[in-house]
């Protein structure tokens, strides 16, 4: 696991998430500041982060 820093798509605060490099997936995790759900999509290649997207979920 490693920590990845990014900006929340709702409140624009800088936050971080722990990401498991063994998982190439899309999942939902709440912002630690505003608690809104963030759609996170990650892709790894040989343990290196290739892409990271954090998007708001339309409600």
N, CA, C and O atoms as CSV, one atom per row, in Angstrom:
chain,resi,resn,atom,element,x,y,z
A,1,UNK,N,N,0.848,-1.182,0.000
A,1,UNK,CA,C,0.000,0.000,0.000
A,1,UNK,C,C,0.893,1.245,0.000
A,1,UNK,O,O,1.947,1.281,0.636
A,2,UNK,N,N,0.442,2.246,-0.724
A,2,UNK,CA,C,1.143,3.511,-0.656
A,2,UNK,C,C,0.124,4.643,-0.674
A,2,UNK,O,O,-1.023,4.455,-1.080
A,3,UNK,N,N,0.550,5.806,-0.234
A,3,UNK,CA,C,-0.326,6.954,-0.106
A,3,UNK,C,C,-0.255,7.807,-1.369
A,3,UNK,O,O,0.832,8.133,-1.848
A,4,UNK,N,N,-1.425,8.167,-1.905
A,4,UNK,CA,C,-1.504,9.003,-3.100
A,4,UNK,C,C,-2.278,10.274,-2.749
A,4,UNK,O,O,-3.377,10.202,-2.200
A,5,UNK,N,N,-1.708,11.429,-3.064
A,5,UNK,CA,C,-2.329,12.721,-2.774
A,5,UNK,C,C,-3.003,13.269,-4.027
A,5,UNK,O,O,-2.469,13.154,-5.130
A,6,UNK,N,N,-4.194,13.874,-3.844
A,6,UNK,CA,C,-4.931,14.468,-4.955
A,6,UNK,C,C,-5.942,15.462,-4.394
A,6,UNK,O,O,-6.070,15.608,-3.178
A,7,UNK,N,N,-6.657,16.141,-5.282
A,7,UNK,CA,C,-7.635,17.141,-4.880
A,7,UNK,C,C,-9.043,16.551,-4.990
A,7,UNK,O,O,-9.398,15.958,-6.008
A,8,UNK,N,N,-9.831,16.719,-3.944
A,8,UNK,CA,C,-11.214,16.231,-3.941
A,8,UNK,C,C,-12.015,16.952,-5.025
A,8,UNK,O,O,-11.939,18.176,-5.130
A,9,UNK,N,N,-12.782,16.211,-5.836
A,9,UNK,CA,C,-13.577,16.853,-6.888
A,9,UNK,C,C,-14.805,17.610,-6.373
A,9,UNK,O,O,-15.503,18.249,-7.160
A,10,UNK,N,N,-15.076,17.550,-5.084
A,10,UNK,CA,C,-16.210,18.272,-4.495
A,10,UNK,C,C,-15.752,19.523,-3.741
A,10,UNK,O,O,-16.191,20.633,-4.045
A,11,UNK,N,N,-14.879,19.339,-2.767
A,11,UNK,CA,C,-14.492,20.451,-1.890
A,11,UNK,C,C,-13.140,21.062,-2.258
A,11,UNK,O,O,-12.750,22.082,-1.690
A,12,UNK,N,N,-12.430,20.456,-3.192
A,12,UNK,CA,C,-11.143,20.926,-3.709
A,12,UNK,C,C,-10.018,20.912,-2.680
A,12,UNK,O,O,-8.954,21.485,-2.917
A,13,UNK,N,N,-10.242,20.266,-1.545
A,13,UNK,CA,C,-9.185,20.130,-0.544
A,13,UNK,C,C,-8.185,19.067,-1.001
A,13,UNK,O,O,-8.551,18.106,-1.678
A,14,UNK,N,N,-6.931,19.252,-0.624
A,14,UNK,CA,C,-5.923,18.230,-0.886
A,14,UNK,C,C,-6.115,17.104,0.125
A,14,UNK,O,O,-6.086,17.331,1.335
A,15,UNK,N,N,-6.310,15.888,-0.383
A,15,UNK,CA,C,-6.506,14.728,0.472
A,15,UNK,C,C,-5.602,13.607,-0.005
A,15,UNK,O,O,-4.931,13.734,-1.029
A,16,UNK,N,N,-5.585,12.519,0.734
A,16,UNK,CA,C,-4.795,11.366,0.331
A,16,UNK,C,C,-5.599,10.093,0.555
A,16,UNK,O,O,-6.514,10.047,1.377
A,17,UNK,N,N,-5.231,9.063,-0.201
A,17,UNK,CA,C,-5.831,7.739,-0.041
A,17,UNK,C,C,-4.720,6.705,-0.074
A,17,UNK,O,O,-3.709,6.873,-0.757
A,18,UNK,N,N,-4.929,5.631,0.678
A,18,UNK,CA,C,-4.025,4.499,0.585
A,18,UNK,C,C,-4.478,3.625,-0.569
A,18,UNK,O,O,-5.647,3.250,-0.654
A,19,UNK,N,N,-3.550,3.305,-1.454
A,19,UNK,CA,C,-3.869,2.533,-2.652
A,19,UNK,C,C,-3.066,1.244,-2.647
A,19,UNK,O,O,-1.866,1.239,-2.373
A,20,UNK,N,N,-3.753,0.154,-2.956
A,20,UNK,CA,C,-3.136,-1.168,-3.016
A,20,UNK,C,C,-2.656,-1.425,-4.445
A,20,UNK,O,O,-3.482,-1.517,-5.353
A,21,UNK,N,N,-1.343,-1.543,-4.671
A,21,UNK,CA,C,-0.836,-1.737,-6.031
A,21,UNK,C,C,-1.188,-3.088,-6.651
A,21,UNK,O,O,-0.932,-3.296,-7.837
A,22,UNK,N,N,-1.761,-4.000,-5.888
A,22,UNK,CA,C,-2.154,-5.290,-6.450
A,22,UNK,C,C,-3.556,-5.242,-7.061
A,22,UNK,O,O,-4.037,-6.238,-7.601
A,23,UNK,N,N,-4.207,-4.076,-6.973
A,23,UNK,CA,C,-5.584,-3.945,-7.448
A,23,UNK,C,C,-5.656,-2.937,-8.593
A,23,UNK,O,O,-5.314,-1.767,-8.422
A,24,UNK,N,N,-6.101,-3.395,-9.756
A,24,UNK,CA,C,-6.436,-2.509,-10.875
A,24,UNK,C,C,-7.950,-2.480,-10.927
A,24,UNK,O,O,-8.583,-3.426,-11.393
A,25,UNK,N,N,-8.525,-1.391,-10.447
A,25,UNK,CA,C,-9.975,-1.395,-10.310
A,25,UNK,C,C,-10.539,0.008,-10.232
A,25,UNK,O,O,-9.818,1.006,-10.225
A,26,UNK,N,N,-11.859,0.040,-10.175
A,26,UNK,CA,C,-12.610,1.247,-9.932
A,26,UNK,C,C,-13.451,0.999,-8.686
A,26,UNK,O,O,-14.098,-0.042,-8.572
A,27,UNK,N,N,-13.447,1.932,-7.768
A,27,UNK,CA,C,-14.197,1.771,-6.535
A,27,UNK,C,C,-14.593,3.136,-5.998
A,27,UNK,O,O,-14.130,4.160,-6.501
A,28,UNK,N,N,-15.442,3.159,-4.983
A,28,UNK,CA,C,-15.920,4.401,-4.383
A,28,UNK,C,C,-15.350,4.510,-2.977
A,28,UNK,O,O,-15.387,3.564,-2.190
A,29,UNK,N,N,-14.818,5.705,-2.685
A,29,UNK,CA,C,-14.319,5.986,-1.346
A,29,UNK,C,C,-14.721,7.411,-1.001
A,29,UNK,O,O,-14.685,8.296,-1.856
A,30,UNK,N,N,-15.107,7.635,0.261
A,30,UNK,CA,C,-15.547,8.960,0.688
A,30,UNK,C,C,-14.369,9.886,0.951
A,30,UNK,O,O,-13.312,9.459,1.416
A,31,UNK,N,N,-14.575,11.170,0.642
A,31,UNK,CA,C,-13.579,12.196,0.948
A,31,UNK,C,C,-13.439,12.295,2.460
A,31,UNK,O,O,-14.436,12.286,3.182
A,32,UNK,N,N,-12.212,12.388,2.933
A,32,UNK,CA,C,-11.971,12.481,4.375
A,32,UNK,C,C,-12.321,13.855,4.933
A,32,UNK,O,O,-12.390,14.020,6.151
A,33,UNK,N,N,-12.544,14.850,4.067
A,33,UNK,CA,C,-12.883,16.201,4.523
A,33,UNK,C,C,-14.392,16.446,4.443
A,33,UNK,O,O,-15.016,16.802,5.442
A,34,UNK,N,N,-14.982,16.254,3.249
A,34,UNK,CA,C,-16.396,16.595,3.063
A,34,UNK,C,C,-17.326,15.380,3.052
A,34,UNK,O,O,-18.547,15.539,3.036
A,35,UNK,N,N,-16.769,14.181,3.061
A,35,UNK,CA,C,-17.516,12.916,3.134
A,35,UNK,C,C,-18.331,12.582,1.885
A,35,UNK,O,O,-19.146,11.660,1.925
A,36,UNK,N,N,-18.141,13.294,0.789
A,36,UNK,CA,C,-18.832,12.960,-0.458
A,36,UNK,C,C,-18.153,11.762,-1.109
A,36,UNK,O,O,-16.949,11.562,-0.945
A,37,UNK,N,N,-18.932,10.955,-1.858
A,37,UNK,CA,C,-18.369,9.760,-2.487
A,37,UNK,C,C,-17.551,10.110,-3.738
A,37,UNK,O,O,-18.008,10.868,-4.593
A,38,UNK,N,N,-16.352,9.557,-3.833
A,38,UNK,CA,C,-15.454,9.791,-4.961
A,38,UNK,C,C,-15.256,8.477,-5.708
A,38,UNK,O,O,-14.912,7.456,-5.111
A,39,UNK,N,N,-15.478,8.514,-7.020
A,39,UNK,CA,C,-15.211,7.352,-7.875
A,39,UNK,C,C,-13.717,7.365,-8.194
A,39,UNK,O,O,-13.226,8.259,-8.883
A,40,UNK,N,N,-13.012,6.374,-7.688
A,40,UNK,CA,C,-11.565,6.271,-7.879
A,40,UNK,C,C,-11.286,5.141,-8.862
A,40,UNK,O,O,-11.800,4.033,-8.709
A,41,UNK,N,N,-10.470,5.429,-9.871
A,41,UNK,CA,C,-10.057,4.424,-10.835
A,41,UNK,C,C,-8.543,4.420,-10.891
A,41,UNK,O,O,-7.918,5.443,-11.166
A,42,UNK,N,N,-7.951,3.248,-10.625
A,42,UNK,CA,C,-6.491,3.135,-10.618
A,42,UNK,C,C,-6.032,2.033,-11.554
A,42,UNK,O,O,-6.742,1.058,-11.802
A,43,UNK,N,N,-4.827,2.217,-12.066
A,43,UNK,CA,C,-4.212,1.213,-12.926
A,43,UNK,C,C,-2.733,1.130,-12.564
A,43,UNK,O,O,-2.045,2.146,-12.471
A,44,UNK,N,N,-2.257,-0.094,-12.363
A,44,UNK,CA,C,-0.859,-0.334,-12.018
A,44,UNK,C,C,-0.212,-1.250,-13.046
A,44,UNK,O,O,-0.885,-2.075,-13.664
A,45,UNK,N,N,1.088,-1.104,-13.224
A,45,UNK,CA,C,1.872,-2.014,-14.048
A,45,UNK,C,C,3.138,-2.341,-13.277
A,45,UNK,O,O,3.959,-1.461,-13.018
A,46,UNK,N,N,3.294,-3.594,-12.915
A,46,UNK,CA,C,4.438,-4.080,-12.142
A,46,UNK,C,C,4.659,-3.249,-10.875
A,46,UNK,O,O,5.787,-2.893,-10.534
A,47,UNK,N,N,3.549,-2.951,-10.187
A,47,UNK,CA,C,3.620,-2.237,-8.916
A,47,UNK,C,C,3.777,-0.735,-9.027
A,47,UNK,O,O,3.850,-0.046,-8.010
A,48,UNK,N,N,3.831,-0.209,-10.258
A,48,UNK,CA,C,3.961,1.237,-10.472
A,48,UNK,C,C,2.618,1.805,-10.914
A,48,UNK,O,O,1.959,1.253,-11.794
A,49,UNK,N,N,2.218,2.918,-10.293
A,49,UNK,CA,C,0.959,3.569,-10.644
A,49,UNK,C,C,1.043,4.126,-12.062
A,49,UNK,O,O,1.908,4.951,-12.355
A,50,UNK,N,N,0.153,3.680,-12.936
A,50,UNK,CA,C,0.121,4.142,-14.323
A,50,UNK,C,C,-0.925,5.239,-14.526
A,50,UNK,O,O,-0.699,6.194,-15.269
A,51,UNK,N,N,-2.072,5.093,-13.855
A,51,UNK,CA,C,-3.105,6.127,-13.972
A,51,UNK,C,C,-3.932,6.181,-12.693
A,51,UNK,O,O,-4.111,5.177,-12.003
A,52,UNK,N,N,-4.425,7.366,-12.400
A,52,UNK,CA,C,-5.261,7.605,-11.224
A,52,UNK,C,C,-6.298,8.648,-11.612
A,52,UNK,O,O,-5.951,9.721,-12.106
A,53,UNK,N,N,-7.562,8.336,-11.391
A,53,UNK,CA,C,-8.641,9.287,-11.627
A,53,UNK,C,C,-9.532,9.333,-10.399
A,53,UNK,O,O,-9.881,8.300,-9.826
A,54,UNK,N,N,-9.894,10.545,-10.004
A,54,UNK,CA,C,-10.831,10.735,-8.897
A,54,UNK,C,C,-11.921,11.658,-9.411
A,54,UNK,O,O,-11.663,12.820,-9.722
A,55,UNK,N,N,-13.145,11.139,-9.500
A,55,UNK,CA,C,-14.240,11.892,-10.079
A,55,UNK,C,C,-15.442,11.928,-9.142
A,55,UNK,O,O,-15.663,11.009,-8.354
A,56,UNK,N,N,-16.204,12.997,-9.243
A,56,UNK,CA,C,-17.443,13.082,-8.473
A,56,UNK,C,C,-18.453,12.104,-9.048
A,56,UNK,O,O,-18.397,11.752,-10.226
A,57,UNK,N,N,-19.365,11.676,-8.209
A,57,UNK,CA,C,-20.435,10.785,-8.630
A,57,UNK,C,C,-21.696,11.620,-8.753
A,57,UNK,O,O,-22.133,12.260,-7.797
A,58,UNK,N,N,-22.272,11.602,-9.946
A,58,UNK,CA,C,-23.497,12.385,-10.158
A,58,UNK,C,C,-24.631,11.793,-9.348
A,58,UNK,O,O,-24.859,10.584,-9.355
A,59,UNK,N,N,-25.331,12.660,-8.655
A,59,UNK,CA,C,-26.398,12.205,-7.769
A,59,UNK,C,C,-27.736,12.680,-8.220
A,59,UNK,O,O,-28.745,12.382,-7.581
